[in-house]
Amino acid sequence: MEDKNIKQKQFWSGAGGDVWVDKQREMDIMLNPLGERAIQGLDLSGEEKILDIGCGCGATTLEIAKAVTQGEVIGVDISEPMLERATKTASDMMLNNTSFQVKDVQVDEMPRSYFDIAFSRFGVMFFEDPFEAFKNINHSLKDNGQLSFVCWQHASLNPWQSLSIQVIKEFLDLPAPAPKSPGPFAFEDKSYINEILTESGFRDIEIKDNQEDIVMFSGKSIREACEDYLTINPVVTEMLKNSPTELREEILEALIGKFSDFHNNEGLLFPSATWIVTAKK
């Protein structure tokens, strides 16, 4: 296996993965409604074999598994600590039709023509070579197999990201990331998504606009929410990893000021914009 996506593997199987395990409840509250939009794009009979790409702590894998009681759901991710949590939760729920594997679908061997459906909740934007990854996903699907995933639109439409970057840039000289580089917003351009899927052998591609409010760090104070925010985003984490404690505190105070208008009793309430993408093999 060629060693690719090294930075992503280091983050998600290191401190980043540990943080997401610790913050699973808050992250699922934020992301589950958006993942549900992609699940609604699936045509389920209850007997499908389904691949959940970048499944993390397994919330979507387990939700889908309850809907395909005569089928099978395999969750794959590069984060070992998150998959450990997913495996334990599945065992606690006594869901026997699901399993979890440490796998990078860009480069690892996938079963050919095995799955009826490939699904992802924000797990497909981190590949160094998305064309290679989606070709591999396509090959793992049966003829007429379904693809459905949700990904973020442009950061400017997602102020939980764009405002935080504005704050950090007040303190640090940050180079702009290369367009289409791996990260949460790699698929902000719908034409790029269409290009990737078309070249990877998919057809009947639909990319729908979805805009709705999301709750971040439910029940947390503004300070707690901002502290947590600075730990969960791989882009922000990379930016701050070598910053001294004093600078991080200054950034935190500035972020609190910037996010305060979005805080209420629920937590941080932000508008969001995502793409709901469906296609067939």
C-alpha positions in Angstrom: 0.0 0.0 0.0 1.3 3.4 -1.0 1.6 5.7 2.1 -0.6 8.7 1.3 -2.8 11.1 3.3 -0.1 11.0 6.0 -1.0 14.3 7.7 -4.7 13.3 7.9 -3.8 9.9 9.4 -1.5 11.5 12.0 -4.3 14.0 13.0 -7.2 11.6 13.1 -5.4 8.7 14.8 -3.6 11.1 17.1 -4.8 14.0 19.2 -7.5 15.0 16.7 -9.2 11.6 16.9 -9.0 11.6 20.7 -10.7 15.0 20.9 -13.5 13.9 18.6 -14.1 10.8 20.7 -14.3 13.1 23.8 -16.6 15.5 22.0 -18.7 12.9 20.2 -22.0 14.0 21.8 -21.5 17.6 20.8 -20.3 16.8 17.3 -23.2 14.4 16.6 -25.7 17.0 17.7 -24.1 19.4 15.2 -23.7 17.0 12.3 -26.5 14.4 12.6 -29.2 16.6 11.1 -26.9 17.2 8.1 -26.0 13.5 7.8 -29.7 12.7 7.8 -30.2 14.8 4.7 -27.8 12.4 2.9 -29.4 9.4 4.4 -32.7 10.6 3.1 -31.2 10.4 -0.4 -30.8 6.6 -0.1 -33.3 4.2 -1.5 -33.4 1.5 1.3 -35.2 -1.8 1.2 -33.6 -3.2 4.4 -31.3 -5.7 2.7 -28.5 -3.6 1.3 -24.8 -3.9 1.8 -23.6 -0.4 2.7 -20.2 1.3 3.0 -20.0 4.3 5.4 -16.9 6.3 4.4 -15.1 8.3 7.1 -17.6 6.9 9.7 -15.8 8.4 12.7 -17.4 7.3 16.0 -20.1 5.4 14.0 -23.2 7.5 14.5 -24.3 7.3 10.9 -23.2 3.7 10.5 -25.3 2.6 13.4 -28.3 4.7 12.3 -28.2 3.1 8.9 -27.7 -0.4 10.4 -31.0 0.0 12.2 -32.7 0.6 8.9 -31.2 -2.4 7.0 -31.8 -5.1 9.5 -31.4 -7.8 6.8 -28.4 -6.1 5.3 -24.8 -5.2 6.3 -23.1 -1.9 7.1 -19.3 -1.5 7.1 -17.9 1.7 8.5 -14.3 2.6 7.5 -12.1 5.4 8.8 -8.4 6.2 9.3 -9.0 7.1 12.9 -8.3 4.2 15.3 -9.6 5.9 18.5 -12.9 6.8 16.8 -13.4 3.3 15.4 -12.7 1.9 18.9 -15.6 4.0 20.2 -17.8 3.0 17.2 -17.1 -0.7 17.8 -18.0 -0.4 21.5 -21.2 1.5 20.8 -22.3 -1.1 18.3 -21.6 -3.9 20.8 -23.6 -2.0 23.5 -26.5 -1.6 21.1 -26.3 -5.3 20.1 -26.2 -4.3 16.4 -24.7 -7.4 14.7 -25.1 -6.3 11.1 -22.3 -3.7 11.3 -18.5 -3.8 11.5 -15.7 -1.2 11.5 -12.4 -1.3 9.7 -9.3 1.0 9.8 -9.1 1.7 6.0 -8.1 4.5 3.7 -10.5 4.1 0.7 -8.1 6.1 -1.5 -5.4 3.5 -1.5 -6.5 0.4 0.4 -7.9 -2.5 -1.4 -11.7 -2.6 -1.5 -14.0 -5.5 -2.3 -15.0 -5.3 -5.9 -18.7 -4.9 -6.9 -19.7 -5.7 -3.3 -21.7 -2.7 -1.9 -25.2 -1.6 -2.9 -24.6 1.9 -1.4 -21.6 4.1 -0.5 -22.4 6.8 2.0 -20.6 9.6 3.9 -21.2 12.3 6.4 -18.4 14.8 5.8 -15.8 12.0 5.3 -14.8 12.4 1.7 -13.1 15.8 1.6 -9.7 14.8 3.0 -8.2 12.7 0.3 -4.9 13.8 -1.3 -6.2 12.4 -4.6 -10.0 12.4 -4.6 -10.1 11.1 -8.2 -8.2 7.9 -7.1 -10.5 7.6 -4.0 -13.8 7.9 -5.8 -12.6 5.5 -8.5 -11.9 3.0 -5.7 -15.3 3.7 -4.2 -17.0 3.2 -7.6 -15.2 -0.1 -8.1 -16.5 -1.3 -4.8 -20.1 -0.7 -5.8 -22.4 -3.1 -7.7 -23.8 -2.0 -11.1 -26.5 0.7 -10.4 -25.1 1.1 -6.9 -25.9 4.3 -5.1 -23.7 7.1 -3.8 -24.8 9.7 -1.3 -22.8 12.1 0.8 -22.9 15.5 2.5 -20.0 18.0 2.3 -19.5 21.7 3.2 -20.0 24.5 0.7 -17.7 27.6 0.7 -16.4 28.7 4.1 -17.9 32.1 3.6 -21.3 30.5 3.8 -20.3 28.7 7.0 -19.4 31.5 9.5 -18.4 29.0 12.2 -15.3 28.5 10.0 -14.9 31.8 8.2 -15.2 34.0 11.3 -12.7 31.9 13.2 -10.1 32.2 10.4 -10.6 35.9 10.4 -9.8 35.9 14.1 -6.7 33.8 13.7 -5.4 35.9 10.9 -5.4 38.9 13.2 -2.6 37.1 15.2 -0.9 34.8 12.8 0.5 35.2 9.2 -1.4 32.4 7.6 -0.9 31.4 4.0 -4.1 30.6 2.2 -4.5 26.9 1.6 -4.1 25.7 -1.9 -7.5 25.4 -3.8 -9.0 22.0 -3.5 -6.4 20.9 -1.0 -7.6 18.2 1.6 -9.7 19.7 4.3 -13.3 20.4 5.3 -13.9 22.8 2.3 -12.1 20.9 -0.4 -15.5 20.2 -2.1 -16.9 23.8 -1.9 -17.1 24.0 -5.7 -19.9 21.9 -7.0 -18.3 21.8 -10.5 -15.3 20.1 -8.9 -17.5 17.5 -7.3 -19.2 16.9 -10.6 -15.8 16.6 -12.4 -14.5 14.0 -9.8 -17.6 11.9 -9.9 -17.9 11.9 -13.7 -14.2 10.9 -14.2 -14.7 8.2 -11.5 -17.4 6.6 -13.5 -20.6 7.9 -11.7 -23.7 9.0 -13.5 -27.1 10.7 -12.6 -25.1 13.1 -10.5 -27.2 15.5 -8.4 -25.7 18.2 -6.2 -28.4 19.9 -4.1 -28.0 23.1 -2.0 -28.9 22.7 1.7 -28.9 25.6 4.1 -29.9 25.2 7.7 -28.9 26.3 11.2 -26.6 24.0 13.2 -25.9 23.8 16.9 -22.3 23.6 18.0 -21.2 22.5 21.5 -24.7 22.1 22.8 -25.2 23.4 26.4 -21.7 24.9 26.7 -20.8 28.4 27.8 -19.3 30.7 25.2 -15.8 30.2 26.6 -16.2 26.4 26.8 -17.6 26.3 23.2 -14.7 28.4 21.9 -12.1 26.3 23.7 -13.6 23.2 22.2 -13.8 24.8 18.8 -10.1 25.4 18.7 -9.4 21.6 19.2 -11.8 19.9 16.7 -11.1 21.5 13.3 -8.0 20.0 11.6 -7.3 23.2 9.7 -7.4 25.4 12.9 -5.4 22.8 14.9 -2.7 22.8 12.3 -2.5 26.6 12.4 -2.2 26.8 16.2 -0.1 23.7 17.0 3.1 25.7 17.4 1.6 28.8 19.0 2.6 29.8 22.6 0.0 29.5 25.4 -0.2 33.3 25.7 -1.0 33.7 22.0 -3.6 30.9 22.2 -5.3 32.7 25.1 -5.4 36.0 23.1 -6.9 34.1 20.1 -9.5 32.5 22.4 -10.6 35.9 23.8 -10.9 37.3 20.3 -12.9 34.2 19.2 -15.2 34.6 22.1 -15.9 38.2 21.0 -16.5 37.2 17.4 -18.8 34.2 18.3 -20.8 35.9 21.1 -23.6 37.0 18.8 -24.2 33.4 17.8 -24.4 32.0 21.4 -27.6 31.2 23.2 -28.9 28.7 25.8 -28.5 25.9 23.2 -24.8 26.6 22.5 -23.5 28.2 19.4 -26.2 28.5 16.7 -24.8 29.1 13.2 -26.2 29.2 9.7 -24.6 26.5 7.5 -24.4 25.6 3.8 -23.8 22.1 2.6 -24.1 20.1 -0.7 -26.2 16.9 -0.6 -24.7 14.8 -3.4 -26.2 11.7 -4.9 -25.1 9.6 -7.9 -25.2 6.1 -9.4 -22.6 3.7 -10.7 
